[in-house]
Amino acid sequence: MAKVPPFHSNKPNAKNVYHDNDKCTEGNNIERQYLAPGTGGRPRCEHCNRLA
């Protein structure tokens, strides 16, 4: 696992989760203009959990 600083999407209707793994396809699909740093008080992405 390649852990990265937590980030999430601030796009309306996006999943309410944060990501912290650079191998997470869901996190990698977030469009650059919607990337936000930190967890945003959200739970960790299930895909990131499985990659841990």
PDBQT receptor file of N, H, CA, C and O in Angstrom, charges set to zero:
ATOM      1  N   MET A   1       0.839  -1.182   0.000  1.00  0.00    +0.000 N 
ATOM      2  CA  MET A   1       0.000   0.000   0.000  1.00  0.00    +0.000 C 
ATOM      3  C   MET A   1       0.877   1.235   0.000  1.00  0.00    +0.000 C 
ATOM      4  O   MET A   1       1.868   1.312   0.726  1.00  0.00    +0.000 OA
ATOM      5  N   ALA A   2       0.506   2.182  -0.808  1.00  0.00    +0.000 N 
ATOM      6  H   ALA A   2      -0.299   2.119  -1.397  1.00  0.00    +0.000 HD
ATOM      7  CA  ALA A   2       1.190   3.468  -0.810  1.00  0.00    +0.000 C 
ATOM      8  C   ALA A   2       0.261   4.486  -0.165  1.00  0.00    +0.000 C 
ATOM      9  O   ALA A   2      -0.632   5.034  -0.812  1.00  0.00    +0.000 OA
ATOM     10  N   LYS A   3       0.484   4.726   1.098  1.00  0.00    +0.000 N 
ATOM     11  H   LYS A   3       1.209   4.281   1.624  1.00  0.00    +0.000 HD
ATOM     12  CA  LYS A   3      -0.369   5.642   1.843  1.00  0.00    +0.000 C 
ATOM     13  C   LYS A   3      -0.032   7.077   1.432  1.00  0.00    +0.000 C 
ATOM     14  O   LYS A   3       1.135   7.450   1.322  1.00  0.00    +0.000 OA
ATOM     15  N   VAL A   4      -1.065   7.856   1.212  1.00  0.00    +0.000 N 
ATOM     16  H   VAL A   4      -2.014   7.553   1.302  1.00  0.00    +0.000 HD
ATOM     17  CA  VAL A   4      -0.919   9.265   0.856  1.00  0.00    +0.000 C 
ATOM     18  C   VAL A   4      -1.741  10.083   1.851  1.00  0.00    +0.000 C 
ATOM     19  O   VAL A   4      -2.580   9.525   2.558  1.00  0.00    +0.000 OA
ATOM     20  N   PRO A   5      -1.514  11.389   1.916  1.00  0.00    +0.000 N 
ATOM     21  CA  PRO A   5      -2.334  12.204   2.813  1.00  0.00    +0.000 C 
ATOM     22  C   PRO A   5      -3.813  12.065   2.437  1.00  0.00    +0.000 C 
ATOM     23  O   PRO A   5      -4.140  11.982   1.253  1.00  0.00    +0.000 OA
ATOM     24  N   PRO A   6      -4.702  12.037   3.419  1.00  0.00    +0.000 N 
ATOM     25  CA  PRO A   6      -6.132  11.861   3.137  1.00  0.00    +0.000 C 
ATOM     26  C   PRO A   6      -6.676  12.953   2.217  1.00  0.00    +0.000 C 
ATOM     27  O   PRO A   6      -6.258  14.109   2.277  1.00  0.00    +0.000 OA
ATOM     28  N   PHE A   7      -7.611  12.555   1.375  1.00  0.00    +0.000 N 
ATOM     29  H   PHE A   7      -7.951  11.616   1.327  1.00  0.00    +0.000 HD
ATOM     30  CA  PHE A   7      -8.293  13.490   0.482  1.00  0.00    +0.000 C 
ATOM     31  C   PHE A   7      -9.700  12.973   0.219  1.00  0.00    +0.000 C 
ATOM     32  O   PHE A   7      -9.991  11.794   0.423  1.00  0.00    +0.000 OA
ATOM     33  N   HIS A   8     -10.562  13.865  -0.232  1.00  0.00    +0.000 N 
ATOM     34  H   HIS A   8     -10.326  14.822  -0.397  1.00  0.00    +0.000 HD
ATOM     35  CA  HIS A   8     -11.932  13.491  -0.546  1.00  0.00    +0.000 C 
ATOM     36  C   HIS A   8     -12.440  14.349  -1.695  1.00  0.00    +0.000 C 
ATOM     37  O   HIS A   8     -11.761  15.271  -2.144  1.00  0.00    +0.000 OA
ATOM     38  N   SER A   9     -13.633  14.037  -2.159  1.00  0.00    +0.000 N 
ATOM     39  H   SER A   9     -14.185  13.288  -1.794  1.00  0.00    +0.000 HD
ATOM     40  CA  SER A   9     -14.239  14.806  -3.238  1.00  0.00    +0.000 C 
ATOM     41  C   SER A   9     -15.257  15.776  -2.654  1.00  0.00    +0.000 C 
ATOM     42  O   SER A   9     -16.039  15.419  -1.772  1.00  0.00    +0.000 OA
ATOM     43  N   ASN A  10     -15.238  17.003  -3.155  1.00  0.00    +0.000 N 
ATOM     44  H   ASN A  10     -14.604  17.294  -3.871  1.00  0.00    +0.000 HD
ATOM     45  CA  ASN A  10     -16.256  17.969  -2.736  1.00  0.00    +0.000 C 
ATOM     46  C   ASN A  10     -17.305  18.168  -3.833  1.00  0.00    +0.000 C 
ATOM     47  O   ASN A  10     -18.040  19.155  -3.835  1.00  0.00    +0.000 OA
ATOM     48  N   LYS A  11     -17.360  17.214  -4.763  1.00  0.00    +0.000 N 
ATOM     49  H   LYS A  11     -16.763  16.412  -4.762  1.00  0.00    +0.000 HD
ATOM     50  CA  LYS A  11     -18.345  17.267  -5.840  1.00  0.00    +0.000 C 
ATOM     51  C   LYS A  11     -19.727  16.926  -5.273  1.00  0.00    +0.000 C 
ATOM     52  O   LYS A  11     -19.864  15.976  -4.502  1.00  0.00    +0.000 OA
ATOM     53  N   PRO A  12     -20.748  17.697  -5.651  1.00  0.00    +0.000 N 
ATOM     54  CA  PRO A  12     -22.093  17.363  -5.187  1.00  0.00    +0.000 C 
ATOM     55  C   PRO A  12     -22.455  15.932  -5.590  1.00  0.00    +0.000 C 
ATOM     56  O   PRO A  12     -22.145  15.500  -6.700  1.00  0.00    +0.000 OA
ATOM     57  N   ASN A  13     -23.092  15.220  -4.712  1.00  0.00    +0.000 N 
ATOM     58  H   ASN A  13     -23.344  15.571  -3.810  1.00  0.00    +0.000 HD
ATOM     59  CA  ASN A  13     -23.536  13.840  -4.922  1.00  0.00    +0.000 C 
ATOM     60  C   ASN A  13     -22.403  12.822  -4.977  1.00  0.00    +0.000 C 
ATOM     61  O   ASN A  13     -22.640  11.674  -5.352  1.00  0.00    +0.000 OA
ATOM     62  N   ALA A  14     -21.178  13.206  -4.613  1.00  0.00    +0.000 N 
ATOM     63  H   ALA A  14     -20.986  14.139  -4.308  1.00  0.00    +0.000 HD
ATOM     64  CA  ALA A  14     -20.065  12.251  -4.558  1.00  0.00    +0.000 C 
ATOM     65  C   ALA A  14     -20.238  11.383  -3.318  1.00  0.00    +0.000 C 
ATOM     66  O   ALA A  14     -20.934  11.765  -2.376  1.00  0.00    +0.000 OA
ATOM     67  N   LYS A  15     -19.602  10.212  -3.321  1.00  0.00    +0.000 N 
ATOM     68  H   LYS A  15     -19.038   9.901  -4.086  1.00  0.00    +0.000 HD
ATOM     69  CA  LYS A  15     -19.626   9.351  -2.141  1.00  0.00    +0.000 C 
ATOM     70  C   LYS A  15     -19.062  10.121  -0.959  1.00  0.00    +0.000 C 
ATOM     71  O   LYS A  15     -18.107  10.885  -1.099  1.00  0.00    +0.000 OA
ATOM     72  N   ASN A  16     -19.653   9.917   0.185  1.00  0.00    +0.000 N 
ATOM     73  H   ASN A  16     -20.429   9.297   0.299  1.00  0.00    +0.000 HD
ATOM     74  CA  ASN A  16     -19.263  10.637   1.395  1.00  0.00    +0.000 C 
ATOM     75  C   ASN A  16     -18.163   9.875   2.139  1.00  0.00    +0.000 C 
ATOM     76  O   ASN A  16     -18.354   9.445   3.277  1.00  0.00    +0.000 OA
ATOM     77  N   VAL A  17     -17.004   9.714   1.478  1.00  0.00    +0.000 N 
ATOM     78  H   VAL A  17     -16.850  10.063   0.554  1.00  0.00    +0.000 HD
ATOM     79  CA  VAL A  17     -15.867   8.990   2.052  1.00  0.00    +0.000 C 
ATOM     80  C   VAL A  17     -14.575   9.736   1.744  1.00  0.00    +0.000 C 
ATOM     81  O   VAL A  17     -14.532  10.617   0.885  1.00  0.00    +0.000 OA
ATOM     82  N   TYR A  18     -13.514   9.357   2.476  1.00  0.00    +0.000 N 
ATOM     83  H   TYR A  18     -13.549   8.642   3.174  1.00  0.00    +0.000 HD
ATOM     84  CA  TYR A  18     -12.195   9.894   2.143  1.00  0.00    +0.000 C 
ATOM     85  C   TYR A  18     -11.303   8.749   1.679  1.00  0.00    +0.000 C 
ATOM     86  O   TYR A  18     -11.610   7.578   1.904  1.00  0.00    +0.000 OA
ATOM     87  N   HIS A  19     -10.208   9.098   1.037  1.00  0.00    +0.000 N 
ATOM     88  H   HIS A  19      -9.959  10.049   0.855  1.00  0.00    +0.000 HD
ATOM     89  CA  HIS A  19      -9.258   8.133   0.487  1.00  0.00    +0.000 C 
ATOM     90  C   HIS A  19      -7.871   8.444   1.041  1.00  0.00    +0.000 C 
ATOM     91  O   HIS A  19      -7.559   9.595   1.348  1.00  0.00    +0.000 OA
ATOM     92  N   ASP A  20      -7.032   7.392   1.167  1.00  0.00    +0.000 N 
ATOM     93  H   ASP A  20      -7.286   6.458   0.917  1.00  0.00    +0.000 HD
ATOM     94  CA  ASP A  20      -5.649   7.603   1.620  1.00  0.00    +0.000 C 
ATOM     95  C   ASP A  20      -4.700   6.574   1.013  1.00  0.00    +0.000 C 
ATOM     96  O   ASP A  20      -3.659   6.264   1.593  1.00  0.00    +0.000 OA
ATOM     97  N   ASN A  21      -5.059   6.049  -0.146  1.00  0.00    +0.000 N 
ATOM     98  H   ASN A  21      -5.905   6.300  -0.617  1.00  0.00    +0.000 HD
ATOM     99  CA  ASN A  21      -4.228   5.058  -0.819  1.00  0.00    +0.000 C 
ATOM    100  C   ASN A  21      -4.149   5.428  -2.293  1.00  0.00    +0.000 C 
ATOM    101  O   ASN A  21      -5.178   5.622  -2.941  1.00  0.00    +0.000 OA
ATOM    102  N   ASP A  22      -2.931   5.528  -2.830  1.00  0.00    +0.000 N 
ATOM    103  H   ASP A  22      -2.095   5.371  -2.304  1.00  0.00    +0.000 HD
ATOM    104  CA  ASP A  22      -2.795   5.939  -4.232  1.00  0.00    +0.000 C 
ATOM    105  C   ASP A  22      -3.150   4.828  -5.218  1.00  0.00    +0.000 C 
ATOM    106  O   ASP A  22      -3.145   5.060  -6.427  1.00  0.00    +0.000 OA
ATOM    107  N   LYS A  23      -3.455   3.635  -4.730  1.00  0.00    +0.000 N 
ATOM    108  H   LYS A  23      -3.459   3.447  -3.748  1.00  0.00    +0.000 HD
ATOM    109  CA  LYS A  23      -3.892   2.540  -5.602  1.00  0.00    +0.000 C 
ATOM    110  C   LYS A  23      -5.418   2.436  -5.672  1.00  0.00    +0.000 C 
ATOM    111  O   LYS A  23      -5.944   1.592  -6.397  1.00  0.00    +0.000 OA
ATOM    112  N   CYS A  24      -6.125   3.273  -4.935  1.00  0.00    +0.000 N 
ATOM    113  H   CYS A  24      -5.697   3.958  -4.346  1.00  0.00    +0.000 HD
ATOM    114  CA  CYS A  24      -7.590   3.246  -4.911  1.00  0.00    +0.000 C 
ATOM    115  C   CYS A  24      -8.140   3.821  -6.213  1.00  0.00    +0.000 C 
ATOM    116  O   CYS A  24      -7.934   4.995  -6.520  1.00  0.00    +0.000 OA
ATOM    117  N   THR A  25      -8.837   2.991  -6.970  1.00  0.00    +0.000 N 
ATOM    118  H   THR A  25      -9.005   2.037  -6.721  1.00  0.00    +0.000 HD
ATOM    119  CA  THR A  25      -9.374   3.459  -8.254  1.00  0.00    +0.000 C 
ATOM    120  C   THR A  25     -10.462   4.502  -8.055  1.00  0.00    +0.000 C 
ATOM    121  O   THR A  25     -10.590   5.424  -8.859  1.00  0.00    +0.000 OA
ATOM    122  N   GLU A  26     -11.247   4.366  -6.992  1.00  0.00    +0.000 N 
ATOM    123  H   GLU A  26     -11.143   3.616  -6.338  1.00  0.00    +0.000 HD
ATOM    124  CA  GLU A  26     -12.298   5.366  -6.730  1.00  0.00    +0.000 C 
ATOM    125  C   GLU A  26     -11.675   6.732  -6.453  1.00  0.00    +0.000 C 
ATOM    126  O   GLU A  26     -12.124   7.746  -6.986  1.00  0.00    +0.000 OA
ATOM    127  N   GLY A  27     -10.644   6.749  -5.619  1.00  0.00    +0.000 N 
ATOM    128  H   GLY A  27     -10.279   5.925  -5.186  1.00  0.00    +0.000 HD
ATOM    129  CA  GLY A  27      -9.968   8.004  -5.302  1.00  0.00    +0.000 C 
ATOM    130  C   GLY A  27      -9.263   8.588  -6.517  1.00  0.00    +0.000 C 
ATOM    131  O   GLY A  27      -9.254   9.804  -6.713  1.00  0.00    +0.000 OA
ATOM    132  N   ASN A  28      -8.676   7.722  -7.327  1.00  0.00    +0.000 N 
ATOM    133  H   ASN A  28      -8.683   6.735  -7.168  1.00  0.00    +0.000 HD
ATOM    134  CA  ASN A  28      -7.960   8.190  -8.516  1.00  0.00    +0.000 C 
ATOM    135  C   ASN A  28      -8.904   8.730  -9.586  1.00  0.00    +0.000 C 
ATOM    136  O   ASN A  28      -8.472   9.459 -10.478  1.00  0.00    +0.000 OA
ATOM    137  N   ASN A  29     -10.178   8.384  -9.507  1.00  0.00    +0.000 N 
ATOM    138  H   ASN A  29     -10.529   7.792  -8.782  1.00  0.00    +0.000 HD
ATOM    139  CA  ASN A  29     -11.147   8.866 -10.494  1.00  0.00    +0.000 C 
ATOM    140  C   ASN A  29     -11.746  10.221 -10.143  1.00  0.00    +0.000 C 
ATOM    141  O   ASN A  29     -12.537  10.757 -10.919  1.00  0.00    +0.000 OA
ATOM    142  N   ILE A  30     -11.391  10.784  -8.999  1.00  0.00    +0.000 N 
ATOM    143  H   ILE A  30     -10.749  10.348  -8.369  1.00  0.00    +0.000 HD
ATOM    144  CA  ILE A  30     -11.912  12.103  -8.624  1.00  0.00    +0.000 C 
ATOM    145  C   ILE A  30     -11.278  13.144  -9.542  1.00  0.00    +0.000 C 
ATOM    146  O   ILE A  30     -10.057  13.201  -9.689  1.00  0.00    +0.000 OA
ATOM    147  N   GLU A  31     -12.121  13.956 -10.150  1.00  0.00    +0.000 N 
ATOM    148  H   GLU A  31     -13.113  13.909 -10.031  1.00  0.00    +0.000 HD
ATOM    149  CA  GLU A  31     -11.625  15.007 -11.039  1.00  0.00    +0.000 C 
ATOM    150  C   GLU A  31     -10.878  16.055 -10.229  1.00  0.00    +0.000 C 
ATOM    151  O   GLU A  31     -11.285  16.415  -9.124  1.00  0.00    +0.000 OA
ATOM    152  N   ARG A  32      -9.785  16.536 -10.794  1.00  0.00    +0.000 N 
ATOM    153  H   ARG A  32      -9.454  16.244 -11.691  1.00  0.00    +0.000 HD
ATOM    154  CA  ARG A  32      -8.879  17.448 -10.086  1.00  0.00    +0.000 C 
ATOM    155  C   ARG A  32      -9.607  18.641  -9.455  1.00  0.00    +0.000 C 
ATOM    156  O   ARG A  32      -9.277  19.039  -8.338  1.00  0.00    +0.000 OA
ATOM    157  N   GLN A  33     -10.579  19.207 -10.147  1.00  0.00    +0.000 N 
ATOM    158  H   GLN A  33     -10.847  18.883 -11.054  1.00  0.00    +0.000 HD
ATOM    159  CA  GLN A  33     -11.246  20.396  -9.609  1.00  0.00    +0.000 C 
ATOM    160  C   GLN A  33     -12.091  20.083  -8.371  1.00  0.00    +0.000 C 
ATOM    161  O   GLN A  33     -12.491  20.998  -7.652  1.00  0.00    +0.000 OA
ATOM    162  N   TYR A  34     -12.365  18.803  -8.115  1.00  0.00    +0.000 N 
ATOM    163  H   TYR A  34     -12.040  18.059  -8.700  1.00  0.00    +0.000 HD
ATOM    164  CA  TYR A  34     -13.163  18.411  -6.953  1.00  0.00    +0.000 C 
ATOM    165  C   TYR A  34     -12.330  17.813  -5.821  1.00  0.00    +0.000 C 
ATOM    166  O   TYR A  34     -12.887  17.423  -4.795  1.00  0.00    +0.000 OA
ATOM    167  N   LEU A  35     -11.016  17.734  -5.985  1.00  0.00    +0.000 N 
ATOM    168  H   LEU A  35     -10.563  18.052  -6.819  1.00  0.00    +0.000 HD
ATOM    169  CA  LEU A  35     -10.163  17.194  -4.926  1.00  0.00    +0.000 C 
ATOM    170  C   LEU A  35     -10.082  18.164  -3.755  1.00  0.00    +0.000 C 
ATOM    171  O   LEU A  35      -9.862  19.362  -3.931  1.00  0.00    +0.000 OA
ATOM    172  N   ALA A  36     -10.263  17.625  -2.568  1.00  0.00    +0.000 N 
ATOM    173  H   ALA A  36     -10.441  16.652  -2.424  1.00  0.00    +0.000 HD
ATOM    174  CA  ALA A  36     -10.150  18.430  -1.356  1.00  0.00    +0.000 C 
ATOM    175  C   ALA A  36      -9.260  17.682  -0.369  1.00  0.00    +0.000 C 
ATOM    176  O   ALA A  36      -9.383  16.464  -0.239  1.00  0.00    +0.000 OA
ATOM    177  N   PRO A  37      -8.371  18.381   0.327  1.00  0.00    +0.000 N 
ATOM    178  CA  PRO A  37      -7.494  17.713   1.286  1.00  0.00    +0.000 C 
ATOM    179  C   PRO A  37      -8.235  17.319   2.559  1.00  0.00    +0.000 C 
ATOM    180  O   PRO A  37      -9.250  17.918   2.912  1.00  0.00    +0.000 OA
ATOM    181  N   GLY A  38      -7.716  16.313   3.234  1.00  0.00    +0.000 N 
ATOM    182  H   GLY A  38      -6.891  15.827   2.948  1.00  0.00    +0.000 HD
ATOM    183  CA  GLY A  38      -8.255  15.906   4.530  1.00  0.00    +0.000 C 
ATOM    184  C   GLY A  38      -9.381  14.897   4.429  1.00  0.00    +0.000 C 
ATOM    185  O   GLY A  38      -9.794  14.496   3.341  1.00  0.00    +0.000 OA
ATOM    186  N   THR A  39      -9.864  14.500   5.593  1.00  0.00    +0.000 N 
ATOM    187  H   THR A  39      -9.529  14.826   6.477  1.00  0.00    +0.000 HD
ATOM    188  CA  THR A  39     -10.926  13.494   5.657  1.00  0.00    +0.000 C 
ATOM    189  C   THR A  39     -12.307  14.098   5.520  1.00  0.00    +0.000 C 
ATOM    190  O   THR A  39     -13.255  13.401   5.156  1.00  0.00    +0.000 OA
ATOM    191  N   GLY A  40     -12.434  15.373   5.804  1.00  0.00    +0.000 N 
ATOM    192  H   GLY A  40     -11.664  15.938   6.100  1.00  0.00    +0.000 HD
ATOM    193  CA  GLY A  40     -13.744  16.017   5.759  1.00  0.00    +0.000 C 
ATOM    194  C   GLY A  40     -14.709  15.433   6.780  1.00  0.00    +0.000 C 
ATOM    195  O   GLY A  40     -15.922  15.597   6.649  1.00  0.00    +0.000 OA
ATOM    196  N   GLY A  41     -14.177  14.744   7.811  1.00  0.00    +0.000 N 
ATOM    197  H   GLY A  41     -13.191  14.611   7.917  1.00  0.00    +0.000 HD
ATOM    198  CA  GLY A  41     -15.026  14.134   8.821  1.00  0.00    +0.000 C 
ATOM    199  C   GLY A  41     -15.784  12.921   8.307  1.00  0.00    +0.000 C 
ATOM    200  O   GLY A  41     -16.778  12.501   8.899  1.00  0.00    +0.000 OA
ATOM    201  N   ARG A  42     -15.311  12.367   7.209  1.00  0.00    +0.000 N 
ATOM    202  H   ARG A  42     -14.503  12.709   6.728  1.00  0.00    +0.000 HD
ATOM    203  CA  ARG A  42     -15.979  11.244   6.546  1.00  0.00    +0.000 C 
ATOM    204  C   ARG A  42     -15.315   9.922   6.917  1.00  0.00    +0.000 C 
ATOM    205  O   ARG A  42     -14.166   9.916   7.358  1.00  0.00    +0.000 OA
ATOM    206  N   PRO A  43     -16.018   8.806   6.746  1.00  0.00    +0.000 N 
ATOM    207  CA  PRO A  43     -15.383   7.504   6.967  1.00  0.00    +0.000 C 
ATOM    208  C   PRO A  43     -14.444   7.162   5.820  1.00  0.00    +0.000 C 
ATOM    209  O   PRO A  43     -14.539   7.728   4.731  1.00  0.00    +0.000 OA
ATOM    210  N   ARG A  44     -13.547   6.236   6.078  1.00  0.00    +0.000 N 
ATOM    211  H   ARG A  44     -13.471   5.775   6.963  1.00  0.00    +0.000 HD
ATOM    212  CA  ARG A  44     -12.584   5.804   5.068  1.00  0.00    +0.000 C 
ATOM    213  C   ARG A  44     -13.280   4.974   3.984  1.00  0.00    +0.000 C 
ATOM    214  O   ARG A  44     -14.191   4.198   4.272  1.00  0.00    +0.000 OA
ATOM    215  N   CYS A  45     -12.850   5.146   2.771  1.00  0.00    +0.000 N 
ATOM    216  H   CYS A  45     -12.110   5.777   2.537  1.00  0.00    +0.000 HD
ATOM    217  CA  CYS A  45     -13.357   4.408   1.612  1.00  0.00    +0.000 C 
ATOM    218  C   CYS A  45     -13.170   2.904   1.812  1.00  0.00    +0.000 C 
ATOM    219  O   CYS A  45     -12.118   2.467   2.279  1.00  0.00    +0.000 OA
ATOM    220  N   GLU A  46     -14.186   2.110   1.462  1.00  0.00    +0.000 N 
ATOM    221  H   GLU A  46     -15.041   2.465   1.083  1.00  0.00    +0.000 HD
ATOM    222  CA  GLU A  46     -14.104   0.653   1.598  1.00  0.00    +0.000 C 
ATOM    223  C   GLU A  46     -12.971   0.071   0.735  1.00  0.00    +0.000 C 
ATOM    224  O   GLU A  46     -12.306  -0.881   1.142  1.00  0.00    +0.000 OA
ATOM    225  N   HIS A  47     -12.760   0.641  -0.441  1.00  0.00    +0.000 N 
ATOM    226  H   HIS A  47     -13.300   1.415  -0.772  1.00  0.00    +0.000 HD
ATOM    227  CA  HIS A  47     -11.689   0.156  -1.303  1.00  0.00    +0.000 C 
ATOM    228  C   HIS A  47     -10.329   0.422  -0.652  1.00  0.00    +0.000 C 
ATOM    229  O   HIS A  47      -9.450  -0.439  -0.688  1.00  0.00    +0.000 OA
ATOM    230  N   CYS A  48     -10.152   1.586  -0.069  1.00  0.00    +0.000 N 
ATOM    231  H   CYS A  48     -10.866   2.285  -0.041  1.00  0.00    +0.000 HD
ATOM    232  CA  CYS A  48      -8.908   1.893   0.658  1.00  0.00    +0.000 C 
ATOM    233  C   CYS A  48      -8.733   0.918   1.824  1.00  0.00    +0.000 C 
ATOM    234  O   CYS A  48      -7.618   0.473   2.097  1.00  0.00    +0.000 OA
ATOM    235  N   ASN A  49      -9.824   0.587   2.508  1.00  0.00    +0.000 N 
ATOM    236  H   ASN A  49     -10.729   0.949   2.286  1.00  0.00    +0.000 HD
ATOM    237  CA  ASN A  49      -9.759  -0.385   3.607  1.00  0.00    +0.000 C 
ATOM    238  C   ASN A  49      -9.265  -1.731   3.118  1.00  0.00    +0.000 C 
ATOM    239  O   ASN A  49      -8.425  -2.352   3.769  1.00  0.00    +0.000 OA
ATOM    240  N   ARG A  50      -9.766  -2.191   1.992  1.00  0.00    +0.000 N 
ATOM    241  H   ARG A  50     -10.448  -1.687   1.463  1.00  0.00    +0.000 HD
ATOM    242  CA  ARG A  50      -9.371  -3.489   1.459  1.00  0.00    +0.000 C 
ATOM    243  C   ARG A  50      -7.904  -3.491   1.014  1.00  0.00    +0.000 C 
ATOM    244  O   ARG A  50      -7.235  -4.522   1.081  1.00  0.00    +0.000 OA
ATOM    245  N   LEU A  51      -7.412  -2.347   0.563  1.00  0.00    +0.000 N 
ATOM    246  H   LEU A  51      -7.956  -1.510   0.508  1.00  0.00    +0.000 HD
ATOM    247  CA  LEU A  51      -6.026  -2.255   0.112  1.00  0.00    +0.000 C 
ATOM    248  C   LEU A  51      -5.031  -2.189   1.265  1.00  0.00    +0.000 C 
ATOM    249  O   LEU A  51      -3.837  -2.419   1.077  1.00  0.00    +0.000 OA
ATOM    250  N   ALA A  52      -5.524  -1.875   2.451  1.00  0.00    +0.000 N 
ATOM    251  H   ALA A  52      -6.495  -1.688   2.604  1.00  0.00    +0.000 HD
ATOM    252  CA  ALA A  52      -4.649  -1.712   3.618  1.00  0.00    +0.000 C 
ATOM    253  C   ALA A  52      -3.980  -3.000   4.020  1.00  0.00    +0.000 C 
ATOM    254  O   ALA A  52      -3.214  -3.024   4.984  1.00  0.00    +0.000 OA
TER     255      ALA A  52
